[in-house]
Amino acid sequence: SASKTFGGEVVSAGTRLEGLRAAFTTVAGSAQAGARQLAFVRQEAQRLSIDVDVAQTQFLKLTAASRGTTLQGTETQRLFSAMAGAARVLNLTSDQTQLSFRALEQIMSKGKLSAEELRQQLGDHLPGAFQIAARAMGVTTQQLDAMLKKGQVFSEDFLPKFRRQLELEFSGGVEAASRTAGAAFA
C-alpha cells in the first residue's frame, strides 16, 4: 500500500540522517562540531543548487581525508565550496561531481599529487583540470608535468592553490549557474 511505502521511506530517511549525524560527529570530533559541518554542507548545497545527498557524502569524505593535515577545517570547507561551485558552473553530472571530489579526497589522503590523479581521475571529470592546476601552481603544463614526475607537488601546498584558482576562474559564474533550470531541477 502507498502508506506502507511512504512509512518505510520516512524510516529509511530518518535512519540515513541519524547515520550521517553520527559520521559527522566522529569526523568533526564532537556532536556540536559535526552539527556545524552538516549545516555548512546543507547550506552550500542549497546555495549552489546541488544534490544535498551527494554534497553531504563528498564533504564527509573530504573532511575525513583532511584530518591531521593543515587542510583540516576551514580550508576543507573552502575547497569543497570551490569544487562544488566549479561543478555547478560547468554543469557537471552528479557522477562527474562525485568523481571529481573523489580525486580531491585521494590527493588529500596520499599527500602528493600524481599525474594519474590529476590527468585521469580529476581531469576526466573536471574539464581543464590539468591547465587549472598549472595556473594554480604558476607554471606551464610542461613544468607541472615535470614536477609531478619528480614527486615535487605536495597536497598541502597544491590544494589551497588549486582552490584559489577554482574560485578565481569560476566564482563569477556560480550565481547565474545556480539559477538555471537544470540547477533548479537538481
MDTraj code that builds the backbone (N, CA, C; nanometers):
import mdtraj as md
import numpy as np

residues = "SER ALA SER LYS THR PHE GLY GLY GLU VAL VAL SER ALA GLY THR ARG LEU GLU GLY LEU ARG ALA ALA PHE THR THR VAL ALA GLY SER ALA GLN ALA GLY ALA ARG GLN LEU ALA PHE VAL ARG GLN GLU ALA GLN ARG LEU SER ILE ASP VAL ASP VAL ALA GLN THR GLN PHE LEU LYS LEU THR ALA ALA SER ARG GLY THR THR LEU GLN GLY THR GLU THR GLN ARG LEU PHE SER ALA MET ALA GLY ALA ALA ARG VAL LEU ASN LEU THR SER ASP GLN THR GLN LEU SER PHE ARG ALA LEU GLU GLN ILE MET SER LYS GLY LYS LEU SER ALA GLU GLU LEU ARG GLN GLN LEU GLY ASP HIS LEU PRO GLY ALA PHE GLN ILE ALA ALA ARG ALA MET GLY VAL THR THR GLN GLN LEU ASP ALA MET LEU LYS LYS GLY GLN VAL PHE SER GLU ASP PHE LEU PRO LYS PHE ARG ARG GLN LEU GLU LEU GLU PHE SER GLY GLY VAL GLU ALA ALA SER ARG THR ALA GLY ALA ALA PHE ALA".split()
xyz = np.array([
    [0.0827, -0.1192, 0.0000],
    [0.0000, 0.0000, 0.0000],
    [0.0870, 0.1255, 0.0000],
    [0.0296, 0.2348, -0.0414],
    [0.1032, 0.3609, -0.0522],
    [0.1491, 0.4103, 0.0838],
    [0.0636, 0.3969, 0.1866],
    [0.1008, 0.4464, 0.3188],
    [0.2147, 0.3638, 0.3780],
    [0.2168, 0.2341, 0.3493],
    [0.3243, 0.1479, 0.3979],
    [0.4561, 0.1857, 0.3300],
    [0.4500, 0.2114, 0.2003],
    [0.5692, 0.2518, 0.1263],
    [0.6204, 0.3853, 0.1782],
    [0.5304, 0.4812, 0.1974],
    [0.5689, 0.6121, 0.2481],
    [0.6290, 0.5993, 0.3877],
    [0.5686, 0.5192, 0.4726],
    [0.6193, 0.4986, 0.6084],
    [0.7597, 0.4402, 0.6060],
    [0.7830, 0.3451, 0.5163],
    [0.9164, 0.2864, 0.5026],
    [1.0187, 0.3873, 0.4556],
    [0.9778, 0.4766, 0.3655],
    [1.0681, 0.5804, 0.3162],
    [1.1039, 0.6787, 0.4270],
    [1.0073, 0.7118, 0.5123],
    [1.0317, 0.8041, 0.6232],
    [1.1297, 0.7411, 0.7219],
    [1.1095, 0.6144, 0.7542],
    [1.2002, 0.5443, 0.8459],
    [1.3398, 0.5368, 0.7854],
    [1.3478, 0.5044, 0.6570],
    [1.4769, 0.4946, 0.5886],
    [1.5490, 0.6295, 0.5886],
    [1.4767, 0.7371, 0.5612],
    [1.5362, 0.8713, 0.5617],
    [1.5844, 0.9078, 0.7017],
    [1.5067, 0.8734, 0.8021],
    [1.5457, 0.9010, 0.9403],
    [1.6705, 0.8242, 0.9795],
    [1.6795, 0.7004, 0.9369],
    [1.7959, 0.6176, 0.9658],
    [1.9197, 0.6729, 0.8961],
    [1.9046, 0.7163, 0.7696],
    [2.0163, 0.7754, 0.6961],
    [2.0653, 0.9028, 0.7655],
    [1.9707, 0.9873, 0.8079],
    [2.0076, 1.1125, 0.8741],
    [2.0797, 1.0842, 1.0054],
    [2.0313, 0.9878, 1.0800],
    [2.0949, 0.9509, 1.2066],
    [2.2379, 0.9023, 1.1821],
    [2.2552, 0.8195, 1.0798],
    [2.3883, 0.7701, 1.0453],
    [2.4797, 0.8822, 1.0004],
    [2.4250, 0.9752, 0.9249],
    [2.5019, 1.0895, 0.8775],
    [2.5465, 1.1770, 0.9938],
    [2.4570, 1.2014, 1.0861],
    [2.4931, 1.2821, 1.2044],
    [2.6044, 1.2139, 1.2837],
    [2.5933, 1.0825, 1.2995],
    [2.6963, 1.0081, 1.3729],
    [2.8301, 1.0165, 1.3012],
    [2.8290, 1.0041, 1.1697],
    [2.9531, 1.0118, 1.0919],
    [3.0157, 1.1504, 1.1036],
    [2.9353, 1.2555, 1.0921],
    [2.9882, 1.3916, 1.1035],
    [3.0409, 1.4174, 1.2447],
    [2.9747, 1.3636, 1.3461],
    [3.0214, 1.3778, 1.4838],
    [3.1583, 1.3140, 1.4998],
    [3.1741, 1.1936, 1.4458],
    [3.3023, 1.1231, 1.4553],
    [3.4117, 1.1980, 1.3827],
    [3.3868, 1.2374, 1.2603],
    [3.4895, 1.3036, 1.1791],
    [3.5236, 1.4416, 1.2342],
    [3.4224, 1.5136, 1.2812],
    [3.4450, 1.6501, 1.3303],
    [3.4979, 1.6523, 1.4744],
    [3.4806, 1.5426, 1.5485],
    [3.5351, 1.5358, 1.6834],
    [3.4359, 1.5601, 1.7957],
    [3.3191, 1.6150, 1.7627],
    [3.2155, 1.6367, 1.8653],
    [3.0807, 1.6515, 1.7966],
    [2.9752, 1.6331, 1.8740],
    [2.8406, 1.6473, 1.8185],
    [2.8175, 1.7907, 1.7711],
    [2.8667, 1.8869, 1.8468],
    [2.8479, 2.0278, 1.8110],
    [2.9233, 2.0617, 1.6819],
    [3.0478, 2.0187, 1.6713],
    [3.1260, 2.0453, 1.5504],
    [3.0656, 1.9711, 1.4314],
    [3.0193, 1.8490, 1.4547],
    [2.9555, 1.7720, 1.3482],
    [2.8295, 1.8400, 1.2976],
    [2.7498, 1.8943, 1.3895],
    [2.6275, 1.9655, 1.3513],
    [2.6599, 2.0896, 1.2692],
    [2.7680, 2.1602, 1.3067],
    [2.8096, 2.2785, 1.2297],
    [2.8531, 2.2386, 1.0886],
    [2.9279, 2.1285, 1.0776],
    [2.9735, 2.0818, 0.9464],
    [2.8550, 2.0413, 0.8595],
    [2.7606, 1.9697, 0.9182],
    [2.6414, 1.9265, 0.8454],
    [2.5595, 2.0472, 0.7998],
    [2.5450, 2.1465, 0.8863],
    [2.4719, 2.2686, 0.8494],
    [2.5432, 2.3415, 0.7359],
    [2.6769, 2.3472, 0.7436],
    [2.7546, 2.4123, 0.6379],
    [2.7289, 2.3468, 0.5032],
    [2.7406, 2.2149, 0.4969],
    [2.7293, 2.1461, 0.3685],
    [2.5872, 2.1563, 0.3131],
    [2.4884, 2.1538, 0.3980],
    [2.3500, 2.1696, 0.3514],
    [2.3269, 2.3103, 0.2964],
    [2.3825, 2.4095, 0.3628],
    [2.3698, 2.5480, 0.3163],
    [2.4382, 2.5644, 0.1806],
    [2.5550, 2.5052, 0.1639],
    [2.6262, 2.5138, 0.0362],
    [2.5496, 2.4411, -0.0744],
    [2.4940, 2.3256, -0.0427],
    [2.4161, 2.2509, -0.1421],
    [2.2974, 2.3342, -0.1883],
    [2.2320, 2.4001, -0.0950],
    [2.1176, 2.4851, -0.1303],
    [2.1637, 2.6063, -0.2120],
    [2.2713, 2.6716, -0.1688],
    [2.3230, 2.7900, -0.2391],
    [2.3606, 2.7571, -0.3827],
    [2.4191, 2.6389, -0.4023],
    [2.4690, 2.6010, -0.5340],
    [2.3708, 2.5165, -0.6144],
    [2.2571, 2.4871, -0.5543],
    [2.1562, 2.4026, -0.6200],
    [2.2165, 2.2695, -0.6645],
    [2.2838, 2.2026, -0.5698],
    [2.3385, 2.0708, -0.5978],
    [2.2718, 1.9680, -0.5070],
    [2.2783, 1.8438, -0.5470],
    [2.2163, 1.7346, -0.4726],
    [2.2730, 1.7300, -0.3309],
    [2.1857, 1.7437, -0.2315],
    [2.2303, 1.7506, -0.0927],
    [2.2916, 1.6181, -0.0472],
    [2.2403, 1.5051, -0.0928],
    [2.2970, 1.3759, -0.0525],
    [2.4393, 1.3606, -0.1047],
    [2.4602, 1.3972, -0.2299],
    [2.5947, 1.3911, -0.2889],
    [2.6865, 1.4868, -0.2132],
    [2.6401, 1.6069, -0.1878],
    [2.7208, 1.7077, -0.1183],
    [2.7612, 1.6582, 0.0204],
    [2.6664, 1.6046, 0.0950],
    [2.6955, 1.5578, 0.2302],
    [2.7982, 1.4455, 0.2287],
    [2.7791, 1.3499, 0.1402],
    [2.8702, 1.2362, 0.1321],
    [3.0107, 1.2806, 0.0935],
    [3.0214, 1.3651, -0.0085],
    [3.1527, 1.4081, -0.0557],
    [3.2227, 1.4968, 0.0467],
    [3.1482, 1.5838, 0.1132],
    [3.2096, 1.6691, 0.2141],
    [3.2578, 1.5861, 0.3325],
    [3.1805, 1.4863, 0.3709],
    [3.2198, 1.3980, 0.4805],
    [3.3514, 1.3283, 0.4475],
    [3.3635, 1.2789, 0.3246],
    [3.4861, 1.2100, 0.2835],
    [3.6053, 1.3059, 0.2788],
    [3.5842, 1.4253, 0.2270],
    [3.6921, 1.5254, 0.2248],
    [3.7356, 1.5607, 0.3667],
    [3.6387, 1.5772, 0.4547],
    [3.6679, 1.6115, 0.5932],
    [3.7485, 1.5004, 0.6599],
    [3.7100, 1.3763, 0.6356],
    [3.7832, 1.2630, 0.6924],
    [3.9260, 1.2587, 0.6380],
    [3.9427, 1.2835, 0.5083],
    [4.0759, 1.2794, 0.4469],
    [4.1651, 1.3924, 0.4986],
    [4.1057, 1.5025, 0.5394],
    [4.1855, 1.6180, 0.5823],
    [4.2283, 1.6112, 0.7286],
    [4.1749, 1.5173, 0.8029],
    [4.2089, 1.5085, 0.9461],
    [4.3594, 1.4952, 0.9647],
    [4.4120, 1.5766, 1.0544],
    [4.5533, 1.5714, 1.0859],
    [4.6427, 1.6418, 0.9860],
    [4.5838, 1.7144, 0.8903],
    [4.6630, 1.7895, 0.7928],
    [4.6382, 1.9388, 0.8135],
    [4.7163, 2.0195, 0.7458],
    [4.6950, 2.1639, 0.7533],
    [4.5693, 2.2048, 0.6766],
    [4.5104, 2.1101, 0.6045],
    [4.3897, 2.1374, 0.5261],
    [4.2622, 2.1194, 0.6082],
    [4.2742, 2.0665, 0.7268],
    [4.1589, 2.0388, 0.8118],
    [4.0850, 2.1672, 0.8479],
    [3.9523, 2.1586, 0.8521],
    [3.8712, 2.2719, 0.8957],
    [3.8306, 2.3646, 0.7836],
    [3.8595, 2.4912, 0.8011],
    [3.8153, 2.5951, 0.7079],
    [3.8645, 2.5707, 0.5656],
    [3.9887, 2.5265, 0.5516],
    [4.0418, 2.5048, 0.4160],
    [3.9641, 2.3943, 0.3446],
    [3.9239, 2.2913, 0.4156],
    [3.8434, 2.1847, 0.3543],
    [3.7076, 2.2401, 0.3115],
    [3.6474, 2.3229, 0.3946],
    [3.5201, 2.3848, 0.3572],
    [3.5363, 2.4700, 0.2319],
    [3.6423, 2.5476, 0.2274],
    [3.6646, 2.6352, 0.1123],
    [3.6918, 2.5541, -0.0148],
    [3.7673, 2.4442, -0.0011],
    [3.7944, 2.3564, -0.1145],
    [3.6650, 2.2925, -0.1641],
    [3.5831, 2.2477, -0.0715],
    [3.4536, 2.1888, -0.1074],
    [3.3689, 2.2907, -0.1847],
    [3.3592, 2.4108, -0.1321],
    [3.2777, 2.5140, -0.1961],
    [3.3301, 2.5499, -0.3348],
    [3.4614, 2.5598, -0.3483],
    [3.5201, 2.5941, -0.4781],
    [3.4944, 2.4845, -0.5805],
    [3.5127, 2.3579, -0.5404],
    [3.4907, 2.2470, -0.6333],
    [3.3424, 2.2346, -0.6671],
    [3.2561, 2.2477, -0.5686],
    [3.1119, 2.2395, -0.5937],
    [3.0673, 2.3538, -0.6839],
    [3.1228, 2.4725, -0.6629],
    [3.0906, 2.5866, -0.7484],
    [3.1353, 2.5642, -0.8920],
    [3.2563, 2.5113, -0.9093],
    [3.3058, 2.4808, -1.0440],
    [3.2166, 2.3747, -1.1103],
    [3.1771, 2.2751, -1.0330],
    [3.0895, 2.1695, -1.0863],
    [2.9563, 2.2277, -1.1326],
    [2.9029, 2.3229, -1.0574],
    [2.7757, 2.3856, -1.0942],
    [2.7936, 2.4685, -1.2211],
    [2.8989, 2.5496, -1.2265],
    [2.9221, 2.6347, -1.3435],
    [2.9422, 2.5502, -1.4689],
    [3.0154, 2.4410, -1.4560],
    [3.0432, 2.3542, -1.5702],
    [2.9304, 2.2554, -1.5984],
    [2.8258, 2.2630, -1.5169],
    [2.7089, 2.1766, -1.5327],
    [2.7471, 2.0283, -1.5330],
    [2.8362, 1.9920, -1.4396],
    [2.8773, 1.8524, -1.4283],
    [2.7607, 1.7673, -1.3799],
    [2.7579, 1.6432, -1.4236],
    [2.6564, 1.5499, -1.3750],
    [2.6888, 1.5145, -1.2300],
    [2.5940, 1.4523, -1.1643],
    [2.6155, 1.4076, -1.0269],
    [2.7342, 1.3121, -1.0205],
    [2.7443, 1.2208, -1.1165],
    [2.8568, 1.1262, -1.1201],
    [2.9893, 1.1980, -1.1406],
    [2.9934, 1.2930, -1.2339],
    [3.1170, 1.3681, -1.2581],
    [3.1587, 1.4451, -1.1329],
    [3.0607, 1.5031, -1.0657],
    [3.0896, 1.5784, -0.9433],
    [3.1452, 1.4854, -0.8364],
    [3.0813, 1.3705, -0.8179],
    [3.1283, 1.2745, -0.7178],
    [3.2708, 1.2296, -0.7478],
    [3.2986, 1.2001, -0.8726],
    [3.4311, 1.1515, -0.9100],
    [3.5367, 1.2615, -0.8991],
    [3.4989, 1.3859, -0.9228],
    [3.5912, 1.4980, -0.9027],
    [3.6275, 1.5111, -0.7553],
    [3.5270, 1.5006, -0.6706],
    [3.5528, 1.5062, -0.5267],
    [3.6358, 1.3871, -0.4806],
    [3.6097, 1.2726, -0.5384],
    [3.6873, 1.1531, -0.5018],
    [3.8349, 1.1734, -0.5345],
    [3.8631, 1.2349, -0.6477],
    [4.0019, 1.2636, -0.6852],
    [4.0655, 1.3578, -0.5830],
    [3.9928, 1.4614, -0.5415],
    [4.0462, 1.5538, -0.4404],
    [4.0731, 1.4802, -0.3091],
    [3.9810, 1.3950, -0.2727],
    [3.9962, 1.3164, -0.1493],
    [4.1231, 1.2300, -0.1571],
    [4.1467, 1.1667, -0.2700],
    [4.2654, 1.0832, -0.2849],
    [4.3936, 1.1661, -0.2846],
    [4.3895, 1.2807, -0.3489],
    [4.5056, 1.3699, -0.3484],
    [4.5369, 1.4103, -0.2048],
    [4.4332, 1.4434, -0.1296],
    [4.4485, 1.4849, 0.0087],
    [4.5043, 1.3705, 0.0941],
    [4.4514, 1.2516, 0.0746],
    [4.4913, 1.1355, 0.1551],
    [4.6344, 1.0912, 0.1284],
    [4.6771, 1.1000, 0.0038],
    [4.8091, 1.0480, -0.0334],
    [4.9226, 1.1443, -0.0011],
    [4.8916, 1.2714, 0.0135],
    [4.9950, 1.3675, 0.0492],
    [5.0721, 1.4253, -0.0685],
    [5.0682, 1.3578, -0.1820],
    [5.1351, 1.4064, -0.3028],
    [5.0380, 1.3972, -0.4186],
    [5.0563, 1.4863, -0.5120],
    [4.9765, 1.4860, -0.6335],
    [5.0487, 1.4025, -0.7377],
    [4.9762, 1.3107, -0.7998],
    [5.0359, 1.2317, -0.9075],
    [4.9723, 1.2722, -1.0397],
    [5.0458, 1.2480, -1.1459],
    [4.9951, 1.2801, -1.2796],
    [4.8678, 1.2007, -1.3079],
    [4.8622, 1.0759, -1.2611],
    [4.7441, 0.9926, -1.2849],
    [4.6197, 1.0536, -1.2205],
    [4.6325, 1.0960, -1.0955],
    [4.5176, 1.1558, -1.0270],
    [4.4727, 1.2843, -1.0956],
    [4.5689, 1.3641, -1.1343],
    [4.5346, 1.4922, -1.1958],
    [4.4800, 1.4750, -1.3366],
    [4.5455, 1.3933, -1.4175],
    [4.5028, 1.3770, -1.5572],
    [4.3812, 1.2877, -1.5707],
    [4.3841, 1.1729, -1.5067],
    [4.2781, 1.0749, -1.5298],
    [4.1630, 1.0892, -1.4319],
    [4.1916, 1.0895, -1.3043],
    [4.0822, 1.0910, -1.2086],
    [4.0127, 1.2269, -1.2025],
    [4.0885, 1.3336, -1.1894],
    [4.0274, 1.4661, -1.1833],
    [4.0012, 1.5200, -1.3239],
    [4.0980, 1.5064, -1.4110],
    [4.0875, 1.5609, -1.5464],
    [3.9785, 1.4989, -1.6311],
    [3.9478, 1.3721, -1.6079],
    [3.8411, 1.3067, -1.6844],
    [3.7027, 1.3600, -1.6477],
    [3.6918, 1.4232, -1.5319],
    [3.5596, 1.4661, -1.4849],
    [3.5460, 1.6165, -1.4677],
    [3.6573, 1.6846, -1.4515],
    [3.6577, 1.8306, -1.4409],
    [3.7344, 1.8854, -1.5610],
    [3.6628, 1.9337, -1.6622],
    [3.7290, 1.9818, -1.7833],
    [3.8352, 2.0877, -1.7526],
    [3.9532, 2.0691, -1.8106],
    [4.0608, 2.1663, -1.7944],
    [4.1367, 2.1553, -1.6637],
    [4.1186, 2.0473, -1.5897],
    [4.1798, 2.0352, -1.4568],
    [4.3320, 2.0503, -1.4605],
    [4.3973, 1.9908, -1.5597],
    [4.5430, 1.9981, -1.5658],
    [4.5894, 2.1414, -1.5892],
    [4.5213, 2.2124, -1.6783],
    [4.5572, 2.3516, -1.7059],
    [4.5283, 2.4401, -1.5849],
    [4.4155, 2.4150, -1.5186],
    [4.3821, 2.4914, -1.3973],
    [4.4898, 2.4686, -1.2919],
    [4.5326, 2.3440, -1.2770],
    [4.6362, 2.3098, -1.1790],
    [4.7674, 2.3810, -1.2119],
    [4.8040, 2.3846, -1.3397],
    [4.9275, 2.4529, -1.3796],
    [4.9186, 2.6021, -1.3467],
    [4.8052, 2.6637, -1.3794],
    [4.7873, 2.8065, -1.3472],
    [4.7933, 2.8273, -1.1956],
    [4.7348, 2.7347, -1.1205],
    [4.7356, 2.7455, -0.9740],
    [4.8773, 2.7422, -0.9188],
    [4.9611, 2.6624, -0.9804],
    [5.0997, 2.6488, -0.9335],
    [5.1916, 2.7540, -0.9949],
    [5.1394, 2.8326, -1.0900],
    [5.2192, 2.9382, -1.1519],
    [5.3248, 2.8851, -1.2471],
    [5.2936, 2.7714, -1.3118],
    [5.3874, 2.7091, -1.4049],
    [5.3144, 2.6702, -1.5329],
    [5.3925, 2.6315, -1.6332],
    [5.3313, 2.5811, -1.7560],
    [5.2882, 2.4358, -1.7331],
    [5.2096, 2.3841, -1.8245],
    [5.1681, 2.2436, -1.8119],
    [5.2894, 2.1512, -1.8229],
    [5.3875, 2.1879, -1.9061],
    [5.5084, 2.1066, -1.9185],
    [5.5880, 2.1073, -1.7873],
    [5.5970, 2.2228, -1.7259],
    [5.6679, 2.2318, -1.5980],
    [5.5954, 2.1531, -1.4899],
    [5.4633, 2.1621, -1.4886],
    [5.3858, 2.0870, -1.3901],
    [5.4051, 1.9372, -1.4114],
    [5.4031, 1.8952, -1.5352],
    [5.4232, 1.7540, -1.5660],
    [5.5582, 1.7059, -1.5119],
    [5.6623, 1.7865, -1.5323],
    [5.7965, 1.7508, -1.4824],
    [5.7976, 1.7454, -1.3293],
    [5.7303, 1.8403, -1.2649],
    [5.7230, 1.8421, -1.1190],
    [5.6520, 1.7174, -1.0665],
    [5.5455, 1.6780, -1.1346],
    [5.4708, 1.5587, -1.0933],
    [5.5559, 1.4328, -1.1073],
    [5.6304, 1.4230, -1.2175],
    [5.7173, 1.3063, -1.2401],
    [5.8237, 1.2945, -1.1323],
    [5.8685, 1.4088, -1.0806],
    [5.9710, 1.4085, -0.9753],
    [5.9111, 1.3987, -0.8351],
    [5.7775, 1.3966, -0.8250],
    [5.7128, 1.3879, -0.6937],
    [5.7267, 1.5148, -0.6119],
    [5.7279, 1.6293, -0.6774],
    [5.7529, 1.7572, -0.6108],
    [5.6268, 1.8352, -0.5734],
    [5.5089, 1.7801, -0.5970],
    [5.3863, 1.8547, -0.5701],
    [5.3136, 1.7887, -0.4532],
    [5.3132, 1.8583, -0.3393],
    [5.2535, 1.8058, -0.2174],
    [5.1114, 1.8592, -0.1997],
    [5.0238, 1.7728, -0.1523],
    [4.8818, 1.8048, -0.1373],
    [4.8575, 1.9303, -0.0556],
    [4.9275, 1.9430, 0.0566],
    [4.9019, 2.0555, 0.1468],
    [4.9436, 2.1893, 0.0862],
    [5.0307, 2.1857, -0.0129],
    [5.0689, 2.3063, -0.0862],
    [4.9768, 2.3258, -0.2069],
    [4.9525, 2.2172, -0.2800],
    [4.8761, 2.2235, -0.4035],
    [4.7286, 2.2572, -0.3834],
    [4.6612, 2.1884, -0.2920],
    [4.5153, 2.2027, -0.2822],
    [4.4680, 2.3444, -0.2486],
    [4.5322, 2.4173, -0.1571],
    [4.4884, 2.5568, -0.1367],
    [4.5082, 2.6436, -0.2619],
    [4.6166, 2.6204, -0.3340],
    [4.6400, 2.6961, -0.4577],
    [4.5362, 2.6591, -0.5639],
    [4.5072, 2.5312, -0.5750],
    [4.4068, 2.4839, -0.6706],
    [4.2699, 2.5417, -0.6348],
    [4.2382, 2.5433, -0.5063],
    [4.1110, 2.6008, -0.4595],
    [4.1009, 2.7477, -0.4975],
    [4.2070, 2.8228, -0.4742],
    [4.2054, 2.9660, -0.5088],
    [4.1875, 2.9850, -0.6594],
    [4.2493, 2.8995, -0.7386],
    [4.2365, 2.9091, -0.8840],
    [4.0938, 2.8766, -0.9272],
    [4.0343, 2.7747, -0.8667],
    [3.8941, 2.7424, -0.8976],
    [3.8047, 2.8612, -0.8652],
    [3.8276, 2.9221, -0.7486],
    [3.7482, 3.0394, -0.7101],
    [3.7665, 3.1526, -0.8105],
    [3.8900, 3.1774, -0.8493],
    [3.9210, 3.2834, -0.9441],
    [3.8513, 3.2606, -1.0782],
    [3.8551, 3.1383, -1.1260],
    [3.8031, 3.1095, -1.2591],
    [3.6526, 3.0871, -1.2643],
    [3.5915, 3.0422, -1.1547],
    [3.4509, 3.0033, -1.1621],
    [3.3558, 3.0806, -1.0718],
    [3.4055, 3.1535, -0.9732],
    [3.3143, 3.2178, -0.8779],
    [3.2204, 3.3171, -0.9444],
    [3.2660, 3.3813, -1.0495],
    [3.1817, 3.4793, -1.1183],
    [3.0592, 3.4179, -1.1850],
    [3.0637, 3.2898, -1.2178],
    [2.9516, 3.2245, -1.2853],
    [2.8627, 3.1424, -1.1956],
    [2.8984, 3.1312, -1.0671],
    [2.8234, 3.0443, -0.9766],
    [2.6790, 3.0898, -0.9601],
    [2.6584, 3.2172, -0.9344],
    [2.5216, 3.2662, -0.9093],
    [2.4314, 3.2415, -1.0288],
    [2.4783, 3.2756, -1.1468],
    [2.3967, 3.2547, -1.2677],
    [2.3729, 3.1064, -1.2933],
    [2.4762, 3.0240, -1.2745],
    [2.4630, 2.8807, -1.2983],
    [2.3680, 2.8160, -1.1978],
    [2.3604, 2.8697, -1.0787],
    [2.2732, 2.8137, -0.9754],
    [2.1274, 2.8488, -0.9983],
    [2.1014, 2.9432, -1.0903],
    [1.9626, 2.9833, -1.1190],
    [1.9087, 2.9183, -1.2459],
    [1.9855, 2.8329, -1.3138],
    [1.9383, 2.7712, -1.4377],
    [1.8287, 2.6702, -1.4087],
    [1.7578, 2.6314, -1.5118],
    [1.6519, 2.5306, -1.4964],
    [1.7092, 2.3996, -1.4480],
    [1.8262, 2.3610, -1.4987],
    [1.8906, 2.2367, -1.4553],
    [1.9268, 2.2402, -1.3087],
    [1.9749, 2.3542, -1.2628],
    [2.0099, 2.3689, -1.1218],
    [1.8845, 2.3623, -1.0358],
    [1.7785, 2.4260, -1.0803],
    [1.6529, 2.4221, -1.0050],
    [1.5999, 2.2794, -0.9975],
    [1.6148, 2.2049, -1.1054],
    [1.5709, 2.0654, -1.1065],
    [1.6523, 1.9822, -1.0082],
    [1.7849, 2.0072, -1.0039],
    [1.8723, 1.9327, -0.9130],
    [1.8334, 1.9604, -0.7689],
])
top = md.Topology()
chain = top.add_chain()
for i, resn in enumerate(residues, 1):
    res = top.add_residue(resn, chain, resSeq=i)
    for name in ("N", "CA", "C"):
        top.add_atom(name, md.element.get_by_symbol(name[0]), res)
traj = md.Trajectory(xyz[None], top)
